[in-house]
Amino acid sequence: QVQLVESGGGLVQAGGSLRLSCAASGSIFTIVNMGWYRQAPGNQRDLVATITKGESTNYADSVKGRFTISRDNAKNTVYLQMNRLKPEDTAVYYCNARKVATDYWGQGTQVTVSS
């Protein structure tokens, strides 16, 4: 089992910044990828960014150039730095840890961007 605890969400004005953190614990050694997904009301959960053990990254087109995913292996923590936030970035953000056959999810953290 893997436990994921997110933090760092909140309310910010358009153009502002937030940094999300996701601390992983438990059976973390076989995690392949970690990432962030988001879900706005009435929408499906969509990929925001992922990072591999080798620190290769992947981003949704809508956040490229504004968001940066990174990891601190010593702290078993993944971060999402979000800059130049837009109202359409408003959603619940979920941390994800992926093993070969299993996905683990955090409880989610709300990000609200006011116009």
Phi, psi and omega in degrees: 000149177234134175250135181235129180235117181265155174205164173107357178288175179161195180254131181216152177281155176305137183093348181277186184227152171216154173235123176265146176235148177222112179263127181256143176214168181097220184276075190265351190290337181257015174291132181268306181231156166230157183192180177236138175233162177219154181218117174268157181306130178081359182249166174280167177280124185244150177292138173252305181198150175226159178216134181271175176301325179278005176070025166285139185241157178217137183230148168294146181304325186291345183243354181303134180086349180244325183251148176225126176260141179210168180219149174240100186294329180294330180257001182052045186230141175244141182240154171229106176273122184243115180245162178049051183295147181239156177305328180287355173278354179299125182181172166271128182258130183244135172275142181231138171236128186243126169257184184301319186238005188217141172251140174240145184231146170280182184278346179095148176224134185280131171241123179236125181246118181268148182270000000 
